[in-house]
Amino acid sequence: MPMNNRTIPSLSSLILFEASARLGTLTSAANELCVSPTAVSKQIKQLENFLNTKLFIRKKTGLELTKKGQIYLETVRQTLTVLAEESKKMDDKVSPLPLNLEIGACFSHFWLIPHLDNFRDKYPDIMLNISINNERNMSEVNSDEYDVAFYYSSLKTSYKNNFLLFNERMLLVCSPSFLEKRPECHNLESIWQQPLLGLKDAPDFWENWKTWAAHSAIDYQEPLNEIQMEDQIAVVHAAQNGLGIALAWDWHVEDLIADGSLIALTPPIECKNNAFFLTRTKNANQYSAECFIDWVMELVADQKQVAKT
C-alpha cells in the first residue's frame, strides 16, 4: 500500500516537539538542538496546524501538554526510537556487512589462517566469507562475487585498488632429514640430479625451475627425478616430509624455516616479474573492506620490518 505523505508531518517538527515536551520550554529545546527559540516555536505551530489540534498549553512557567499532546508524544517517542535504532544498524561501523574474500589456497594456508585470530580480535563484528579460487584473472575487478581478493600477477598490473603485498622472492628448501641423507644437494651444479618437487600444469607466467635457473645463472637441465603436484601447499608439505627439494616463495616457508621444519638451501632470489596483491572491487562494502586491507597491510609491514632486523 503506497504511503500517503500528506498525513505525515516533517521529521524535524517531530524531533522539536519531543524535545520541547521532554524539557518543558522552547528555549531549552532550542539550546539542545542548536536552533533558535523562534525556529522551535514556528515548527511547533506548523505541527499543530498540520495536525489541526493543540499540543501544548503555553504558561509562564513553561509548556504543558494537552491530553491529545500526551497521547501523541508517546507515539512520536516510539517512532523516533525505532527510527534511531534501525538507522544505527545501517551504520557499517556499528553493524558491518559480511566481507566476501576470494583468495588462493596458498594465501589462505600459509598466511591468512595463521593470522586470522588477530583480525577477529581487532574486528569481532566483521564476518568473513572465504572462497578459494586460484584461477581468477586480475583484470576482473568489478565482480559481484567478492569484495576483496588475493592475486598472483605481473608487476605490470595497473589498477588503483591493487595493494602490493609480497614481491616475488624464491628459494630452495628441504627437510633436515633430506639434507642429512643427501648433503651434496648444497651443490647447485648437481641440483638436477636430486629429487625435486614441482607444480603440475602451472600457468606459463608463474616462476618455475627453468626460470629459477635463469635467475640464478645456472644452466637448466631436465630433472632426472621430479614429483609434480597440483598446488604449492602439497609441494611444501612433501618437502617437509623429506620427499625432495622444493622451489618455494619466501613468505610460504618463513615460519617453517624458523621452526626447523625446513632448511633453506639458498638465499631468496628476487624474481622481479610477478608479485602478490590484494584488490578491492568498486562495489565492495567500504568499511569492512578497508578494515581488512588495512589490517593485512599493517601486518605485512610489521613482518618486513622484523625481517630487516
Buried (B, 14 or more C-beta within 10 A) or exposed (E): EEEEEEEEBEEBBBBBBBBBBEBBBBBBBBBBBEBEBEBBBBBBEBBBEBBEEEBBEEEEEBBEBBEEBEEBBEEBBEEBEEEEEEEEEEEBEEEBBEBBBBBBBBBBBBBBEEEEEEBEEEBEEBEBEBEEBBEBEBEEBEBEEBBBBBBBBEBEBEEEBBBEBBBBBBBBBBBEEBBEEBEEBBEBEEBBBBBBBBBEEBEEEEBBBEBBBEBBEEEBEEBEEBBBBEBBBBBBBBBBEBBBBBBBBBBBBBEBBEEEBBBBBBEBBEBEBBBBBBBBBEEBBEBBBBBBBEBBBEBBEEBEEEEEE
